């Protein structure tokens, strides 16, 4: 679950995707408030980060975070 925001008066968020371990982009449900279910089958440390694209074609990436699956 995550949130995205755009500058006031901007073009708005077009889409958001999630990356797990730098794999292919995974589409999420929603834009400003979004959610996604992913299957991480292997125990260990994994990286997650998101990308948001606005309606004007601009792209921003979140900070990468790390989770541990046991």
FITIDREN-593337 format. One record per atom (N, C-alpha, C): residue in one letter; atom name; x negated, y, z. Coordinates in steps of 0.05 Angstrom, whole numbers, plus 32768, in hexadecimal, padded with zeros to 4 digits. Example, Ala and Ser with C-alpha at 12.3 -4.5 7.8 and 13.67 -1.06 7.14 Angstrom:
# residues 2
@aa->a, at->N, u->7EF8, v->7F8E, w->809C
@aa->a, at->CA, u->7F0A, v->7FA6, w->809C
@aa->a, at->C, u->7EF8, v->7FBE, w->809C
@aa->s, at->N, u->7EFF, v->7FD3, w->808E
@aa->s, at->CA, u->7EEF, v->7FEB, w->808F
@aa->s, at->C, u->7EFE, v->8001, w->809D
END
This chain:
# residues 70
@aa->x, at->N, u->7FEF, v->7FE9, w->8000
@aa->x, at->CA, u->8000, v->8000, w->8000
@aa->x, at->C, u->7FEE, v->8019, w->8000
@aa->x, at->N, u->7FF6, v->802C, w->7FF0
@aa->x, at->CA, u->7FE5, v->8045, w->7FF0
@aa->x, at->C, u->7FF6, v->805C, w->7FE7
@aa->x, at->N, u->7FE9, v->8074, w->7FE7
@aa->x, at->CA, u->7FF6, v->808C, w->7FDE
@aa->x, at->C, u->7FE3, v->809B, w->7FCB
@aa->x, at->N, u->7FEF, v->80AA, w->7FB9
@aa->x, at->CA, u->7FE0, v->80BB, w->7FA6
@aa->x, at->C, u->7FEE, v->80D6, w->7FA6
@aa->x, at->N, u->7FDF, v->80EB, w->7FA2
@aa->x, at->CA, u->7FEB, v->8105, w->7FA0
@aa->x, at->C, u->7FDD, v->8115, w->7F8A
@aa->x, at->N, u->7FEC, v->8129, w->7F80
@aa->x, at->CA, u->7FE2, v->8139, w->7F6A
@aa->x, at->C, u->7FE3, v->8156, w->7F74
@aa->x, at->N, u->7FD2, v->8167, w->7F68
@aa->x, at->CA, u->7FD3, v->8183, w->7F6F
@aa->x, at->C, u->7FEE, v->818F, w->7F6A
@aa->x, at->N, u->7FF6, v->81A2, w->7F7A
@aa->x, at->CA, u->8010, v->81B0, w->7F77
@aa->x, at->C, u->8010, v->81BD, w->7F5B
@aa->x, at->N, u->8026, v->81B8, w->7F4D
@aa->x, at->CA, u->8029, v->81C4, w->7F32
@aa->x, at->C, u->801B, v->81B3, w->7F1C
@aa->x, at->N, u->800E, v->819D, w->7F24
@aa->x, at->CA, u->8000, v->818C, w->7F10
@aa->x, at->C, u->8014, v->817C, w->7F00
@aa->x, at->N, u->8009, v->816B, w->7EEF
@aa->x, at->CA, u->8019, v->815B, w->7EDC
@aa->x, at->C, u->8026, v->8143, w->7EE9
@aa->x, at->N, u->801E, v->813B, w->7F01
@aa->x, at->CA, u->802A, v->8124, w->7F0F
@aa->x, at->C, u->801A, v->810B, w->7F09
@aa->x, at->N, u->801E, v->80F7, w->7F1B
@aa->x, at->CA, u->8010, v->80DE, w->7F19
@aa->x, at->C, u->801E, v->80CC, w->7F04
@aa->x, at->N, u->8010, v->80C2, w->7EF1
@aa->x, at->CA, u->801B, v->80B0, w->7EDD
@aa->x, at->C, u->801A, v->8093, w->7EE6
@aa->x, at->N, u->8003, v->808A, w->7EEF
@aa->x, at->CA, u->8001, v->806E, w->7EF8
@aa->x, at->C, u->7FEA, v->806A, w->7F0B
@aa->x, at->N, u->7FEB, v->8054, w->7F1A
@aa->x, at->CA, u->7FD6, v->804D, w->7F2D
@aa->x, at->C, u->7FCF, v->8030, w->7F29
@aa->x, at->N, u->7FB6, v->8029, w->7F2A
@aa->x, at->CA, u->7FAD, v->800D, w->7F29
@aa->x, at->C, u->7F9A, v->8008, w->7F41
@aa->x, at->N, u->7F98, v->7FEF, w->7F48
@aa->x, at->CA, u->7F86, v->7FE6, w->7F5E
@aa->x, at->C, u->7F71, v->7FD4, w->7F52
@aa->x, at->N, u->7F59, v->7FD6, w->7F5D
@aa->x, at->CA, u->7F43, v->7FC4, w->7F55
@aa->x, at->C, u->7F3A, v->7FB4, w->7F6D
@aa->x, at->N, u->7F36, v->7F9A, w->7F69
@aa->x, at->CA, u->7F2C, v->7F89, w->7F7E
@aa->x, at->C, u->7F12, v->7F7D, w->7F74
@aa->x, at->N, u->7EFD, v->7F81, w->7F84
@aa->x, at->CA, u->7EE2, v->7F78, w->7F7D
@aa->x, at->C, u->7ED9, v->7F80, w->7F61
@aa->x, at->N, u->7EE1, v->7F98, w->7F59
@aa->x, at->CA, u->7ED9, v->7FA3, w->7F3F
@aa->x, at->C, u->7EE3, v->7F92, w->7F28
@aa->x, at->N, u->7EF9, v->7F84, w->7F2C
@aa->x, at->CA, u->7F06, v->7F74, w->7F17
@aa->x, at->C, u->7F17, v->7F86, w->7F06
@aa->x, at->N, u->7F28, v->7F79, w->7EF6
@aa->x, at->CA, u->7F3A, v->7F89, w->7EE4
@aa->x, at->C, u->7F4E, v->7F99, w->7EF4
@aa->x, at->N, u->7F59, v->7FAE, w->7EE9
@aa->x, at->CA, u->7F6D, v->7FBE, w->7EF7
@aa->x, at->C, u->7F87, v->7FAF, w->7EFC
@aa->x, at->N, u->7F92, v->7FB2, w->7F14
@aa->x, at->CA, u->7FAB, v->7FA5, w->7F1B
@aa->x, at->C, u->7FC1, v->7FBB, w->7F1D
@aa->x, at->N, u->7FD6, v->7FBA, w->7F0D
@aa->x, at->CA, u->7FEA, v->7FCF, w->7F0F
@aa->x, at->C, u->7FF8, v->7FCD, w->7F2A
@aa->x, at->N, u->8000, v->7FE4, w->7F34
@aa->x, at->CA, u->800E, v->7FE6, w->7F4E
@aa->x, at->C, u->802B, v->7FEF, w->7F48
@aa->x, at->N, u->803C, v->7FED, w->7F5C
@aa->x, at->CA, u->8058, v->7FF6, w->7F5A
@aa->x, at->C, u->8059, v->8011, w->7F67
@aa->x, at->N, u->8061, v->8025, w->7F58
@aa->x, at->CA, u->8063, v->8040, w->7F62
@aa->x, at->C, u->804C, v->8052, w->7F5A
@aa->x, at->N, u->804D, v->806B, w->7F61
@aa->x, at->CA, u->8037, v->807E, w->7F5B
@aa->x, at->C, u->802E, v->808D, w->7F73
@aa->x, at->N, u->8040, v->809F, w->7F7E
@aa->x, at->CA, u->8037, v->80AE, w->7F95
@aa->x, at->C, u->8037, v->809E, w->7FAF
@aa->x, at->N, u->804A, v->808B, w->7FB1
@aa->x, at->CA, u->804A, v->8077, w->7FC6
@aa->x, at->C, u->804A, v->805C, w->7FB7
@aa->x, at->N, u->8036, v->804C, w->7FB9
@aa->x, at->CA, u->8034, v->8034, w->7FA9
@aa->x, at->C, u->802D, v->801C, w->7FBA
@aa->x, at->N, u->8032, v->8004, w->7FAE
@aa->x, at->CA, u->802D, v->7FEB, w->7FBC
@aa->x, at->C, u->8025, v->7FD6, w->7FA7
@aa->x, at->N, u->8017, v->7FC2, w->7FB0
@aa->x, at->CA, u->800F, v->7FAC, w->7F9F
@aa->x, at->C, u->8009, v->7F94, w->7FB0
@aa->x, at->N, u->800E, v->7F7C, w->7FA6
@aa->x, at->CA, u->8007, v->7F63, w->7FB3
@aa->x, at->C, u->7FF1, v->7F56, w->7FA3
@aa->x, at->N, u->7FDB, v->7F50, w->7FB0
@aa->x, at->CA, u->7FC5, v->7F43, w->7FA2
@aa->x, at->C, u->7FBE, v->7F29, w->7FB0
@aa->x, at->N, u->7FB4, v->7F16, w->7FA1
@aa->x, at->CA, u->7FAB, v->7EFD, w->7FAC
@aa->x, at->C, u->7F8D, v->7EFD, w->7FAD
@aa->x, at->N, u->7F82, v->7EFC, w->7FC4
@aa->x, at->CA, u->7F64, v->7EFB, w->7FC7
@aa->x, at->C, u->7F5E, v->7EDF, w->7FD3
@aa->x, at->N, u->7F58, v->7ECC, w->7FC2
@aa->x, at->CA, u->7F56, v->7EB0, w->7FCB
@aa->x, at->C, u->7F3C, v->7EA9, w->7FDA
@aa->x, at->N, u->7F28, v->7EB9, w->7FD8
@aa->x, at->CA, u->7F0E, v->7EB2, w->7FE4
@aa->x, at->C, u->7F09, v->7EC2, w->7FFE
@aa->x, at->N, u->7F01, v->7EB4, w->8013
@aa->x, at->CA, u->7EF9, v->7EC1, w->802C
@aa->x, at->C, u->7EE0, v->7ED2, w->8026
@aa->x, at->N, u->7EDD, v->7EE6, w->8036
@aa->x, at->CA, u->7EC5, v->7EF7, w->8034
@aa->x, at->C, u->7ECC, v->7F15, w->8031
@aa->x, at->N, u->7EB9, v->7F25, w->802B
@aa->x, at->CA, u->7EBD, v->7F42, w->8028
@aa->x, at->C, u->7EC4, v->7F48, w->800B
@aa->x, at->N, u->7ED8, v->7F59, w->8008
@aa->x, at->CA, u->7EE2, v->7F61, w->7FEE
@aa->x, at->C, u->7EE5, v->7F7F, w->7FED
@aa->x, at->N, u->7EE1, v->7F8B, w->7FD5
@aa->x, at->CA, u->7EE4, v->7FA7, w->7FD2
@aa->x, at->C, u->7EFF, v->7FAD, w->7FC4
@aa->x, at->N, u->7F0B, v->7FC4, w->7FCD
@aa->x, at->CA, u->7F24, v->7FCD, w->7FC1
@aa->x, at->C, u->7F21, v->7FEB, w->7FBB
@aa->x, at->N, u->7F2C, v->7FF4, w->7FA5
@aa->x, at->CA, u->7F2D, v->8010, w->7F9F
@aa->x, at->C, u->7F43, v->8014, w->7F8A
@aa->x, at->N, u->7F4E, v->802C, w->7F89
@aa->x, at->CA, u->7F64, v->8033, w->7F77
@aa->x, at->C, u->7F5C, v->8049, w->7F64
@aa->x, at->N, u->7F6B, v->804A, w->7F4E
@aa->x, at->CA, u->7F68, v->805F, w->7F3A
@aa->x, at->C, u->7F83, v->806A, w->7F34
@aa->x, at->N, u->7F85, v->8084, w->7F33
@aa->x, at->CA, u->7F9E, v->8092, w->7F2C
@aa->x, at->C, u->7F9A, v->80A3, w->7F13
@aa->x, at->N, u->7FAC, v->80A0, w->7F00
@aa->x, at->CA, u->7FAB, v->80B0, w->7EE8
@aa->x, at->C, u->7FC3, v->80C3, w->7EE8
@aa->x, at->N, u->7FBE, v->80DD, w->7EE1
@aa->x, at->CA, u->7FD5, v->80EF, w->7EE0
@aa->x, at->C, u->7FE0, v->80F1, w->7EC4
@aa->x, at->N, u->7FF5, v->8100, w->7EC1
@aa->x, at->CA, u->8003, v->8102, w->7EA7
@aa->x, at->C, u->7FF3, v->8113, w->7E93
@aa->x, at->N, u->7FDE, v->8121, w->7E9C
@aa->x, at->CA, u->7FCD, v->8130, w->7E8A
@aa->x, at->C, u->7FB5, v->8121, w->7E81
@aa->x, at->N, u->7FB2, v->8107, w->7E8A
@aa->x, at->CA, u->7F9C, v->80F7, w->7E82
@aa->x, at->C, u->7F84, v->80F8, w->7E95
@aa->x, at->N, u->7F86, v->8106, w->7EAB
@aa->x, at->CA, u->7F70, v->8107, w->7EBE
@aa->x, at->C, u->7F71, v->80EE, w->7ECF
@aa->x, at->N, u->7F59, v->80E6, w->7ED9
@aa->x, at->CA, u->7F56, v->80CD, w->7EE7
@aa->x, at->C, u->7F46, v->80D2, w->7F00
@aa->x, at->N, u->7F4F, v->80C6, w->7F17
@aa->x, at->CA, u->7F41, v->80C9, w->7F30
@aa->x, at->C, u->7F40, v->80AD, w->7F3D
@aa->x, at->N, u->7F29, v->80A8, w->7F4B
@aa->x, at->CA, u->7F25, v->808F, w->7F59
@aa->x, at->C, u->7F24, v->8094, w->7F77
@aa->x, at->N, u->7F2E, v->8080, w->7F86
@aa->x, at->CA, u->7F2D, v->8082, w->7FA3
@aa->x, at->C, u->7F12, v->8079, w->7FAC
@aa->x, at->N, u->7F0D, v->807D, w->7FC5
@aa->x, at->CA, u->7EF4, v->8073, w->7FD2
@aa->x, at->C, u->7EF7, v->8055, w->7FD4
@aa->x, at->N, u->7EE2, v->8046, w->7FCF
@aa->x, at->CA, u->7EE2, v->8029, w->7FD1
@aa->x, at->C, u->7EE3, v->8021, w->7FEF
@aa->x, at->N, u->7EF5, v->800E, w->7FF5
@aa->x, at->CA, u->7EF5, v->8004, w->8011
@aa->x, at->C, u->7EEF, v->7FE6, w->8010
@aa->x, at->N, u->7EE7, v->7FDB, w->8026
@aa->x, at->CA, u->7EE0, v->7FBF, w->8028
@aa->x, at->C, u->7EF2, v->7FB1, w->803D
@aa->x, at->N, u->7EFC, v->7F99, w->8036
@aa->x, at->CA, u->7F0C, v->7F89, w->8048
@aa->x, at->C, u->7EFE, v->7F6E, w->804B
@aa->x, at->N, u->7F04, v->7F61, w->8061
@aa->x, at->CA, u->7EF9, v->7F46, w->8066
@aa->x, at->C, u->7F11, v->7F33, w->8068
@aa->x, at->N, u->7F10, v->7F1F, w->8057
@aa->x, at->CA, u->7F25, v->7F0A, w->8057
@aa->x, at->C, u->7F19, v->7EF2, w->8065
@aa->x, at->N, u->7F27, v->7EE7, w->8079
@aa->x, at->CA, u->7F1D, v->7ED0, w->8087
@aa->x, at->C, u->7F2C, v->7EB7, w->8080
END
